[in-house]
Amino acid sequence: MTVTGRSLGSAVLLVLSAAALSAAALSCGGGSKESEFADDPPDAGALPPPQPTASVPPPDAGLPPVAVPTTSPCDGVQSLAMTTMFQGRAAGEAPRMQPEGAPVCNVVPEGQTASGQTFMLQPGNCYTFLAQALPTVTEVDLQLEIDLNAGGQPGLAAFNLKPVLAVDSDTGPTAAIGAKQNCYQWPFPLPATAKLVVKARTGSGPVAAQAYSRKK
């Protein structure tokens, strides 16, 4: 078959028209899915929902800390009151005796104790020990203790002594050991270091103790 130039041109036009229609169809139909998501950012994953956290209670800024009662020395007024009371009692409960060392005087909570300075228990001496409390303490206890750990008395270990040598048997705000004609006598031939311990059994407040001595 002989193709003329005019027929060839018509065929080329037909092919180009078909190609244009096909491209138009692709741009409207086949690329619709791609164009649908073209403006959306890539999915970077959804943020997880916030997790519940345990509530932390705020620091307690309410009540102040409870003060713990402590032992403290007597003031000047309390010490003078105790000294006056001991002087009044000594004439009847510690006759012809002299004070042995300084008194112990402390303000103590209920159930707590105060210890005095150590002094020497001497063979051949007679002792009386007095304890006193001011009105806020209604029951005071007194005991005489030996200091087995004190230096200079190694010979006492052989006697197997207990730390507590004597206790009072009184009730109320006063107490005594070896009062009046029943003075306490150290029964061993060696001297010993001792101390008085006074306790506020009932009530809180000032308590005091004093040792007295004389030759037998």
Secondary structure by P-SEA (a helix, b strand, c coil): ccccaaaaaaaaaaaaaaaaaaaaaaaaccccccccccccccccccccccccccccccccccccccccbbbbcccaaaaaaaaaaaaaaccccccccccccbbbbbbcccccccccbbbbbcccccbbbbbbbcccccbbbbbbbbcccccccccccccccccccccccccccccccccccccccccccbbbbbbbbbbccccccccbbbbbbbcc
